[in-house]
Amino acid sequence: MTGKKPGSGQRMLKNGARAEADPPRPAADEASAVPSLLPSLFMAAVEQAPVAISITDDRANILYTNAAFTRVTGYQRKDIIGRNESVLSHKVTPRALYEELWRHLSERQPWTGTLLNRSRDGAPYLAEVTIAPVVDADGRATHFIGMHRDITEMHRLERGLRDHMALVESVFTLAPVAIVLIDSDGELIRENAAYLRLRSELGCDPAERVFTTLGLSLTGWTEAGALAQFKDREVGVGGEEGGRPTRWLSCSTTRVDGVESRPDAFFEPESKGYLLLAVNDVSTQRRRQEELRISALRAVLTEHELTEGVRETVNGARFQLDGLISRIEALQGLLERRAQPEDAGIQQALTLAREAGEEATRRLSDALPPEHRGHRSTVNLNELLRDVLAMNTPLMLAAGVVVDWQPERSLPPYWGDSVALQDLFKQLVENALDALHEVPSDARSLLIRSELRNGEIEIVIEDTGPGIAPERQFKVFEPFYTTKAGNGRAGMGLSIVQNVINAHDALIWIDPEHTPGTSIHVVFPLSSRSQRHAADS
């Protein structure tokens, strides 16, 4: 303990402890010496300044330059003193710029701007210049001080960056693909023209629709991680509820990392994530693909119908021949029991006829196309009906048929032969269209409805044609039977329908009380043996 008082170099804290002494203050004679140091200190600071500094009189004649002035302009001090600042001016600099400069100086205001200067060797360079007047006690500008630095390289880099950004902006704005930039909060911070146009056409925000359809959230894409990043994912938008989309969008995302711009992140940069969503309208390509698919499906169903028709025709002919052969055999037995000599010639003729019939039966059997062995899988009956409607759309438009399509919003999968089932619906729809040709064009309408009730899927096809008489409603499913009078052509369409119904343990019936027209109901039980087997497997 030295016993010094707190005032003699230490301070006493409230708790009695002593603190370190305050820094010593300069003595009075030391403080008075500071102003005397200023002129030499200021002169050294100006001389060593990294920017070019010049001092002129009120007519811009140069009185002083520092070392940096020589490095920037190339003029030695002895070569430039006494010359006017205009020696640095380049003829390309607009006159209006100098007029603005002198207007500020005449108002005793500093001026800052960019001038095009030329160095001693005549090379041009861009100078960032600040000129300020030095005024006397009367407020008159007696001198000017100028400071400038060569920013040619900086300008080149900045211009290159601006050009690059302008190019990127042009590509972004004019790109035919809709593009939007999304920040980590889910805000859309930048959209290009194609995106704005697409939003106007859809009547909704494409990004919100895409993320909702894919089960993602715009506000939580950063937490979703990889789930929010996808490529070439096709999303359907538009269309009626339960119907097919009217527009198809191919979507891809890319994570873009930026840098946080907060001041406190200057020395320790923080990354800031963005999501770039690109949306390409592929509706035209999808329509072309759909047209090709429908054409291929039409060819498959035509082949299936032709094969089934030929099989029914050949089997029908075989059935008729078998009936004739049976009658011939019965007649031969009767003649044998009579045992009359005069019947020998008849017996011989009957034998030849029977043998010819048997040979014809064998040939028909050999010519019989192989039976269709369809591949069964889970199918959506609504999709099959839509395909059939798509195939017949040109015919319905040409005939002026008004179609009322009422699909069940969600049907369970059905285990069946997709080709056979589509052929079934095709035959029923085309049969209805044939019937509608017999009524005036303003009365042609077709209703197709799918329903799920009581563990069954029911398909209803109703037309406003002439209808089918009650006594004929069972016969229409027989081969070669037709309800058309006169020159009506018999066919195998509804006979094929009956075969498909039987193969799928389904039911078909015609509503006898429906009027006008015909109402055909097809019922597919989900509890049938084949459906239970499919569920178990």
C-alpha positions as CSV (number, residue, x, y, z in Angstrom):
1,M,0.0,0.0,0.0
2,T,1.5,3.3,-1.0
3,G,-1.1,5.4,0.8
4,K,-1.6,7.7,-2.2
5,K,-4.9,9.5,-2.3
6,P,-7.3,8.5,-5.1
7,G,-6.9,11.9,-6.6
8,S,-3.1,11.4,-7.0
9,G,-3.3,8.8,-9.8
10,Q,-6.0,6.4,-8.7
11,R,-9.8,6.5,-8.4
12,M,-11.8,5.0,-5.5
13,L,-14.7,2.8,-6.6
14,K,-18.0,2.6,-4.6
15,N,-16.9,-0.7,-3.0
16,G,-13.7,0.9,-1.8
17,A,-11.5,-0.6,-4.4
18,R,-9.0,1.5,-6.4
19,A,-9.2,1.8,-10.1
20,E,-6.4,2.6,-12.6
21,A,-5.7,6.2,-13.0
22,D,-7.1,8.2,-16.0
23,P,-4.7,8.7,-18.9
24,P,-2.4,11.7,-18.2
25,R,-3.4,14.9,-19.8
26,P,-0.9,16.9,-21.9
27,A,0.7,19.8,-20.1
28,A,-0.3,23.3,-21.2
29,D,2.9,23.8,-23.1
30,E,2.5,20.5,-25.0
31,A,-1.1,21.5,-26.1
32,S,0.1,24.9,-27.3
33,A,2.6,23.1,-29.5
34,V,0.0,21.2,-31.5
35,P,-1.1,24.0,-33.8
36,S,2.5,24.6,-34.7
37,L,2.7,21.1,-36.0
38,L,-0.4,21.3,-38.2
39,P,1.1,23.0,-41.3
40,S,3.9,20.5,-41.7
41,L,1.6,17.6,-40.8
42,F,-1.1,18.7,-43.3
43,M,1.5,19.2,-46.0
44,A,2.9,15.7,-45.4
45,A,-0.6,14.2,-45.5
46,V,-1.4,15.9,-48.7
47,E,1.9,15.0,-50.3
48,Q,1.5,11.3,-49.4
49,A,-2.2,11.1,-50.1
50,P,-3.1,8.2,-52.5
51,V,-5.3,10.4,-54.6
52,A,-4.1,13.0,-57.1
53,I,-4.4,16.5,-55.5
54,S,-3.9,19.8,-57.2
55,I,-4.4,23.4,-56.0
56,T,-5.1,26.2,-58.5
57,D,-5.8,29.9,-58.4
58,D,-9.2,31.2,-59.2
59,R,-8.5,30.9,-62.9
60,A,-7.6,27.2,-62.6
61,N,-3.9,27.7,-63.1
62,I,-2.0,25.0,-61.3
63,L,-0.1,26.1,-58.2
64,Y,0.6,22.7,-56.5
65,T,0.4,19.0,-57.3
66,N,1.2,16.0,-55.1
67,A,3.1,12.8,-55.9
68,A,-0.1,10.9,-56.7
69,F,-0.9,13.5,-59.3
70,T,2.3,12.7,-61.1
71,R,1.6,8.9,-61.0
72,V,-1.9,9.4,-62.4
73,T,-1.3,12.0,-65.1
74,G,2.3,11.4,-66.0
75,Y,3.1,15.1,-65.5
76,Q,6.1,15.9,-63.4
77,R,5.6,18.8,-60.9
78,K,8.0,21.1,-62.7
79,D,6.2,20.5,-66.0
80,I,2.7,21.2,-64.8
81,I,3.1,24.1,-62.3
82,G,1.7,27.2,-63.9
83,R,-0.3,25.5,-66.6
84,N,-4.1,25.5,-66.6
85,E,-6.1,22.4,-65.5
86,S,-7.6,22.4,-69.0
87,V,-4.4,20.6,-70.2
88,L,-5.9,17.5,-68.7
89,S,-9.3,17.9,-70.5
90,H,-10.2,15.5,-73.3
91,K,-12.1,16.9,-76.2
92,V,-14.7,14.1,-76.0
93,T,-16.0,15.4,-72.6
94,P,-19.4,17.2,-73.2
95,R,-19.2,21.0,-72.9
96,A,-22.4,20.9,-70.7
97,L,-20.5,19.0,-68.1
98,Y,-17.9,21.7,-67.7
99,E,-20.7,24.3,-67.6
100,E,-22.3,22.4,-64.7
101,L,-18.9,22.2,-63.0
102,W,-18.3,25.9,-63.1
103,R,-21.9,26.7,-62.1
104,H,-21.3,24.8,-58.9
105,L,-17.9,26.5,-58.2
106,S,-19.2,30.0,-59.0
107,E,-21.9,29.3,-56.3
108,R,-19.0,28.3,-54.0
109,Q,-20.3,24.7,-54.0
110,P,-18.1,21.7,-54.4
111,W,-18.6,19.5,-57.5
112,T,-18.2,15.8,-57.9
113,G,-18.4,13.8,-61.1
114,T,-16.6,11.8,-63.8
115,L,-14.5,13.5,-66.4
116,L,-12.6,12.0,-69.4
117,N,-9.0,13.2,-68.9
118,R,-5.9,12.6,-70.9
119,S,-2.5,11.9,-69.5
120,R,0.8,13.4,-70.6
121,D,1.3,10.7,-73.3
122,G,-2.2,11.5,-74.7
123,A,-3.8,8.3,-73.4
124,P,-7.4,8.9,-72.2
125,Y,-8.5,7.8,-68.8
126,L,-11.6,8.2,-66.7
127,A,-11.2,10.4,-63.6
128,E,-13.5,10.5,-60.6
129,V,-13.1,14.2,-59.7
130,T,-14.0,16.3,-56.7
131,I,-13.3,20.1,-56.9
132,A,-14.0,22.5,-54.0
133,P,-13.5,26.3,-53.8
134,V,-11.3,27.8,-51.1
135,V,-12.9,31.0,-49.9
136,D,-11.4,33.9,-47.9
137,A,-12.9,35.8,-45.0
138,D,-15.0,37.8,-47.5
139,G,-16.5,34.7,-48.9
140,R,-14.6,35.1,-52.2
141,A,-13.2,32.0,-53.9
142,T,-9.5,32.6,-54.1
143,H,-8.3,29.0,-54.9
144,F,-9.6,25.6,-55.9
145,I,-8.5,22.3,-54.6
146,G,-9.1,19.3,-56.8
147,M,-8.8,15.6,-56.1
148,H,-9.2,12.8,-58.6
149,R,-8.4,9.2,-59.2
150,D,-8.1,7.0,-62.2
151,I,-11.2,4.8,-62.4
152,T,-10.7,3.5,-65.9
153,E,-10.3,-0.1,-64.8
154,M,-13.1,0.1,-62.3
155,H,-15.3,1.5,-65.1
156,R,-14.4,-1.3,-67.4
157,L,-15.2,-3.9,-64.8
158,E,-18.4,-2.1,-63.8
159,R,-19.5,-1.7,-67.4
160,G,-18.7,-5.4,-68.1
161,L,-20.7,-6.3,-65.1
162,R,-23.6,-4.1,-66.2
163,D,-23.5,-5.5,-69.7
164,H,-23.5,-9.0,-68.3
165,M,-26.4,-8.2,-65.9
166,A,-28.3,-6.6,-68.8
167,L,-27.7,-9.7,-70.9
168,V,-28.9,-12.0,-68.1
169,E,-31.9,-9.7,-67.5
170,S,-32.7,-9.8,-71.2
171,V,-32.5,-13.6,-71.3
172,F,-34.5,-13.9,-68.1
173,T,-37.2,-11.4,-69.3
174,L,-37.5,-12.6,-72.8
175,A,-37.1,-16.4,-72.2
176,P,-40.0,-18.4,-73.7
177,V,-40.1,-20.4,-70.5
178,A,-42.0,-19.0,-67.5
179,I,-39.4,-18.3,-64.7
180,V,-39.9,-17.1,-61.1
181,L,-37.5,-16.6,-58.2
182,I,-38.8,-17.5,-54.8
183,D,-37.2,-16.5,-51.5
184,S,-36.9,-18.6,-48.3
185,D,-40.2,-17.1,-47.1
186,G,-42.1,-18.3,-50.1
187,E,-42.4,-14.8,-51.6
188,L,-42.2,-14.4,-55.4
189,I,-39.5,-11.8,-55.8
190,R,-38.9,-11.8,-59.5
191,E,-41.1,-13.1,-62.5
192,N,-40.3,-12.9,-66.2
193,A,-42.8,-11.9,-68.9
194,A,-43.7,-15.4,-69.8
195,Y,-44.6,-16.2,-66.2
196,L,-46.8,-13.1,-65.9
197,R,-48.5,-14.1,-69.2
198,L,-49.0,-17.7,-68.0
199,R,-50.5,-16.4,-64.7
200,S,-53.0,-14.3,-66.6
201,E,-54.0,-17.2,-68.9
202,L,-54.5,-19.6,-66.0
203,G,-56.2,-17.2,-63.7
204,C,-54.1,-18.4,-60.8
205,D,-50.4,-18.3,-59.7
206,P,-48.5,-21.1,-61.5
207,A,-46.0,-21.6,-58.6
208,E,-48.8,-22.0,-56.0
209,R,-50.7,-24.4,-58.2
210,V,-47.6,-26.5,-59.0
211,F,-46.5,-26.7,-55.4
212,T,-50.0,-27.5,-54.2
213,T,-50.5,-30.2,-56.8
214,L,-47.2,-31.8,-55.8
215,G,-48.1,-31.7,-52.2
216,L,-45.4,-29.1,-51.3
217,S,-45.6,-25.7,-49.6
218,L,-44.1,-22.5,-51.0
219,T,-43.5,-21.2,-47.5
220,G,-41.7,-24.4,-46.4
221,W,-39.6,-25.4,-49.4
222,T,-36.4,-24.7,-47.4
223,E,-37.4,-27.3,-44.8
224,A,-38.5,-29.7,-47.4
225,G,-34.9,-29.9,-48.7
226,A,-34.6,-32.2,-51.7
227,L,-38.4,-32.6,-51.8
228,A,-38.7,-29.0,-53.1
229,Q,-36.2,-29.7,-55.9
230,F,-37.6,-31.6,-58.9
231,K,-37.0,-31.8,-62.6
232,D,-39.4,-32.2,-65.6
233,R,-42.3,-32.9,-63.3
234,E,-45.5,-32.5,-65.4
235,V,-48.5,-30.9,-63.7
236,G,-52.0,-30.7,-65.1
237,V,-54.0,-27.5,-64.5
238,G,-57.5,-26.3,-65.6
239,G,-60.4,-28.4,-66.7
240,E,-63.6,-29.2,-65.0
241,E,-63.7,-31.0,-61.6
242,G,-63.1,-34.6,-62.2
243,G,-62.1,-34.0,-65.9
244,R,-58.8,-33.9,-67.6
245,P,-56.5,-30.9,-67.3
246,T,-56.7,-28.4,-70.1
247,R,-53.0,-27.3,-69.7
248,W,-49.9,-29.3,-68.9
249,L,-46.9,-27.7,-67.3
250,S,-43.4,-29.2,-67.2
251,C,-41.7,-27.9,-64.0
252,S,-38.2,-27.9,-62.8
253,T,-36.5,-26.1,-59.8
254,T,-33.0,-25.1,-59.0
255,R,-31.6,-23.8,-55.7
256,V,-29.8,-20.5,-56.1
257,D,-27.5,-19.3,-53.3
258,G,-27.1,-15.6,-52.7
259,V,-25.3,-13.6,-50.0
260,E,-27.0,-11.8,-47.2
261,S,-26.8,-8.0,-47.6
262,R,-27.1,-7.0,-44.0
263,P,-24.2,-4.7,-42.8
264,D,-23.3,-7.1,-39.9
265,A,-22.7,-9.9,-42.5
266,F,-20.0,-7.9,-44.4
267,F,-17.0,-9.6,-42.8
268,E,-18.7,-13.0,-42.3
269,P,-20.9,-13.5,-45.4
270,E,-24.1,-15.5,-44.8
271,S,-25.7,-17.4,-47.7
272,K,-29.3,-16.8,-48.6
273,G,-31.2,-19.4,-50.5
274,Y,-33.5,-18.9,-53.4
275,L,-35.5,-21.3,-55.5
276,L,-35.7,-20.8,-59.2
277,L,-38.8,-22.4,-60.7
278,A,-39.0,-22.9,-64.5
279,V,-42.4,-23.7,-66.0
280,N,-42.7,-24.8,-69.6
281,D,-46.2,-25.2,-71.2
282,V,-46.1,-28.6,-72.8
283,S,-49.9,-28.8,-73.6
284,T,-49.3,-29.0,-77.4
285,Q,-46.8,-31.9,-77.0
286,R,-49.2,-33.6,-74.6
287,R,-52.1,-33.2,-77.1
288,R,-50.0,-34.7,-79.8
289,Q,-49.0,-37.6,-77.6
290,E,-52.6,-38.1,-76.6
291,E,-53.6,-38.1,-80.3
292,L,-51.0,-40.7,-81.0
293,R,-52.1,-42.8,-78.0
294,I,-55.8,-42.6,-79.1
295,S,-54.9,-43.6,-82.6
296,A,-52.9,-46.6,-81.4
297,L,-55.8,-47.5,-79.1
298,R,-58.3,-47.2,-81.9
299,A,-56.2,-49.6,-84.0
300,V,-56.0,-52.1,-81.1
301,L,-59.8,-51.9,-80.5
302,T,-60.5,-52.2,-84.2
303,E,-58.3,-55.3,-84.4
304,H,-60.0,-56.7,-81.3
305,E,-63.5,-56.1,-82.7
306,L,-62.5,-57.6,-86.0
307,T,-61.1,-60.7,-84.4
308,E,-64.1,-61.1,-82.1
309,G,-66.4,-60.5,-85.0
310,V,-64.7,-63.1,-87.2
311,R,-64.7,-65.6,-84.4
312,E,-68.4,-65.1,-83.8
313,T,-69.1,-65.3,-87.5
314,V,-67.1,-68.5,-87.9
315,N,-68.6,-70.1,-84.8
316,G,-72.0,-69.1,-86.0
317,A,-71.3,-70.8,-89.4
318,R,-70.0,-73.9,-87.6
319,F,-73.1,-74.0,-85.5
320,Q,-75.3,-73.9,-88.5
321,L,-73.3,-76.5,-90.3
322,D,-73.3,-78.8,-87.2
323,G,-77.1,-78.4,-87.2
324,L,-77.3,-79.5,-90.9
325,I,-74.9,-82.4,-90.3
326,S,-77.0,-83.5,-87.4
327,R,-80.2,-83.5,-89.6
328,I,-78.4,-85.4,-92.3
329,E,-77.3,-88.0,-89.9
330,A,-80.9,-88.3,-88.5
331,L,-82.3,-88.7,-92.0
332,Q,-79.7,-91.4,-92.8
333,G,-80.7,-93.3,-89.7
334,L,-84.3,-93.2,-90.7
335,L,-83.5,-94.5,-94.2
336,E,-81.4,-97.3,-92.7
337,R,-84.3,-98.4,-90.6
338,R,-86.5,-98.5,-93.6
339,A,-84.0,-100.6,-95.6
340,Q,-85.6,-99.9,-98.9
341,P,-83.5,-100.7,-102.1
342,E,-84.6,-97.5,-103.7
343,D,-83.1,-95.4,-100.8
344,A,-79.5,-96.5,-101.7
345,G,-79.0,-93.5,-104.0
346,I,-80.4,-91.1,-101.4
347,Q,-78.1,-92.6,-98.8
348,Q,-75.1,-92.1,-100.9
349,A,-76.0,-88.5,-101.7
350,L,-76.6,-87.8,-98.0
351,T,-73.3,-89.4,-97.1
352,L,-71.5,-87.1,-99.6
353,A,-73.4,-84.0,-98.2
354,R,-72.5,-85.0,-94.6
355,E,-68.8,-85.5,-95.5
356,A,-68.7,-82.1,-97.3
357,G,-70.3,-80.4,-94.3
358,E,-67.8,-82.0,-91.9
359,E,-64.9,-80.9,-94.2
360,A,-66.3,-77.4,-94.3
361,T,-66.5,-77.4,-90.5
362,R,-62.9,-78.5,-90.2
363,R,-61.8,-75.8,-92.5
364,L,-63.7,-73.2,-90.6
365,S,-62.1,-74.4,-87.4
366,D,-58.7,-74.1,-88.9
367,A,-59.5,-70.6,-90.1
368,L,-60.8,-69.5,-86.7
369,P,-58.6,-66.6,-85.3
370,P,-57.0,-67.3,-81.9
371,E,-59.1,-66.3,-79.0
372,H,-58.1,-62.9,-77.4
373,R,-56.2,-63.6,-74.2
374,G,-56.1,-60.2,-72.7
375,H,-53.8,-59.1,-69.9
376,R,-55.8,-58.2,-66.7
377,S,-54.7,-55.5,-64.4
378,T,-56.1,-52.8,-62.3
379,V,-57.9,-50.2,-64.5
380,N,-59.8,-47.0,-63.9
381,L,-63.2,-47.3,-65.7
382,N,-63.5,-43.5,-65.9
383,E,-60.2,-43.3,-67.8
384,L,-61.4,-46.0,-70.2
385,L,-64.6,-44.1,-70.8
386,R,-62.7,-40.9,-71.4
387,D,-60.6,-42.6,-74.0
388,V,-63.7,-43.9,-75.8
389,L,-65.2,-40.4,-75.8
390,A,-61.9,-39.0,-77.2
391,M,-62.0,-41.6,-80.0
392,N,-65.5,-40.6,-81.0
393,T,-65.2,-36.9,-80.5
394,P,-64.9,-36.1,-84.2
395,L,-68.0,-38.2,-85.0
396,M,-70.0,-36.5,-82.2
397,L,-69.0,-33.0,-83.3
398,A,-69.9,-33.8,-86.9
399,A,-73.3,-35.1,-85.9
400,G,-74.0,-32.3,-83.5
401,V,-74.4,-34.6,-80.5
402,V,-74.5,-32.9,-77.1
403,V,-72.5,-35.0,-74.6
404,D,-73.2,-34.9,-70.8
405,W,-70.2,-36.6,-69.1
406,Q,-70.8,-37.2,-65.4
407,P,-68.0,-39.2,-63.9
408,E,-67.8,-40.3,-60.3
409,R,-65.2,-38.2,-58.7
410,S,-63.2,-41.1,-57.4
411,L,-63.6,-44.7,-58.5
412,P,-61.8,-47.6,-56.9
413,P,-59.5,-49.6,-59.2
414,Y,-61.2,-52.5,-61.1
415,W,-59.4,-55.7,-62.1
416,G,-60.1,-56.4,-65.8
417,D,-58.9,-56.6,-69.4
418,S,-58.5,-52.9,-70.4
419,V,-58.7,-53.7,-74.2
420,A,-61.9,-55.8,-73.8
421,L,-63.5,-53.3,-71.5
422,Q,-62.7,-50.4,-73.8
423,D,-64.2,-52.3,-76.7
424,L,-67.3,-52.9,-74.6
425,F,-67.7,-49.1,-74.0
426,K,-66.8,-48.4,-77.6
427,Q,-69.6,-50.7,-78.9
428,L,-72.2,-49.2,-76.6
429,V,-71.3,-45.6,-77.4
430,E,-71.1,-46.2,-81.2
431,N,-74.5,-48.1,-81.0
432,A,-76.0,-45.0,-79.3
433,L,-74.5,-42.7,-81.9
434,D,-76.0,-44.8,-84.7
435,A,-79.4,-44.5,-83.0
436,L,-79.0,-40.7,-82.7
437,H,-78.7,-40.4,-86.5
438,E,-82.4,-41.4,-86.7
439,V,-83.6,-38.3,-84.8
440,P,-83.4,-34.6,-85.7
441,S,-80.0,-33.0,-85.0
442,D,-81.4,-30.6,-82.4
443,A,-82.6,-33.6,-80.3
444,R,-79.3,-35.6,-80.3
445,S,-77.9,-35.9,-76.8
446,L,-75.8,-38.5,-75.0
447,L,-75.4,-39.0,-71.3
448,I,-72.6,-41.1,-69.8
449,R,-72.4,-41.5,-66.0
450,S,-70.3,-43.5,-63.7
451,E,-71.5,-44.2,-60.1
452,L,-70.2,-46.0,-57.1
453,R,-72.8,-47.4,-54.8
454,N,-73.4,-50.5,-52.7
455,G,-70.0,-52.0,-53.6
456,E,-70.7,-51.8,-57.3
457,I,-69.5,-49.6,-60.2
458,E,-72.4,-48.7,-62.5
459,I,-71.9,-47.2,-65.9
460,V,-75.0,-45.6,-67.5
461,I,-75.1,-44.8,-71.2
462,E,-78.3,-43.0,-72.3
463,D,-79.2,-41.6,-75.7
464,T,-82.3,-39.7,-77.1
465,G,-82.7,-41.9,-80.1
466,P,-85.8,-43.9,-81.2
467,G,-85.3,-46.5,-78.4
468,I,-85.6,-50.3,-78.4
469,A,-88.9,-52.0,-78.1
470,P,-89.3,-54.0,-74.8
471,E,-89.7,-57.3,-76.7
472,R,-86.4,-56.7,-78.5
473,Q,-84.3,-55.7,-75.5
474,F,-83.0,-59.2,-74.9
475,K,-82.5,-60.1,-78.5
476,V,-80.2,-57.2,-79.3
477,F,-77.3,-59.0,-77.6
478,E,-77.6,-62.0,-80.0
479,P,-75.2,-62.3,-82.9
480,F,-76.3,-60.7,-86.2
481,Y,-79.5,-59.2,-84.7
482,T,-80.3,-55.6,-85.6
483,T,-83.1,-53.2,-84.7
484,K,-82.7,-51.3,-88.0
485,A,-85.5,-51.8,-90.4
486,G,-85.2,-52.3,-94.1
487,N,-81.6,-52.2,-95.2
488,G,-80.2,-52.3,-91.6
489,R,-76.9,-54.1,-91.3
490,A,-76.6,-56.9,-88.8
491,G,-73.4,-57.0,-86.8
492,M,-71.5,-58.4,-83.8
493,G,-71.2,-55.3,-81.7
494,L,-73.6,-56.1,-78.8
495,S,-72.7,-59.8,-79.0
496,I,-69.1,-58.8,-78.2
497,V,-70.4,-56.7,-75.4
498,Q,-72.2,-59.7,-73.9
499,N,-69.0,-61.8,-74.1
500,V,-67.0,-59.2,-72.3
501,I,-69.7,-58.9,-69.6
502,N,-69.7,-62.6,-69.1
503,A,-65.9,-62.7,-68.9
504,H,-65.8,-60.0,-66.1
505,D,-68.7,-61.4,-64.0
506,A,-70.6,-58.2,-64.8
507,L,-74.2,-57.4,-65.6
508,I,-75.9,-55.5,-68.4
509,W,-79.5,-54.5,-68.7
510,I,-81.7,-52.0,-70.6
511,D,-84.1,-49.9,-68.6
512,P,-87.5,-50.7,-70.0
513,E,-89.1,-47.6,-68.6
514,H,-86.6,-45.0,-69.9
515,T,-88.0,-42.7,-72.5
516,P,-87.2,-41.2,-74.9
517,G,-84.3,-43.2,-76.3
518,T,-82.4,-46.0,-74.6
519,S,-80.7,-46.3,-71.2
520,I,-78.1,-49.1,-70.9
521,H,-76.8,-50.0,-67.5
522,V,-73.5,-51.9,-67.0
523,V,-72.8,-53.1,-63.4
524,F,-69.4,-54.2,-62.3
525,P,-69.5,-55.9,-58.8
526,L,-66.4,-55.2,-56.7
527,S,-67.2,-58.3,-54.6
528,S,-67.1,-60.8,-57.5
529,R,-64.7,-63.7,-57.5
530,S,-62.2,-62.2,-59.9
531,Q,-62.1,-58.9,-57.9
532,R,-61.6,-60.8,-54.6
533,H,-58.8,-62.8,-56.2
534,A,-57.2,-59.6,-57.5
535,A,-57.4,-58.0,-54.0
536,D,-55.8,-61.1,-52.4
537,S,-53.0,-61.2,-54.9
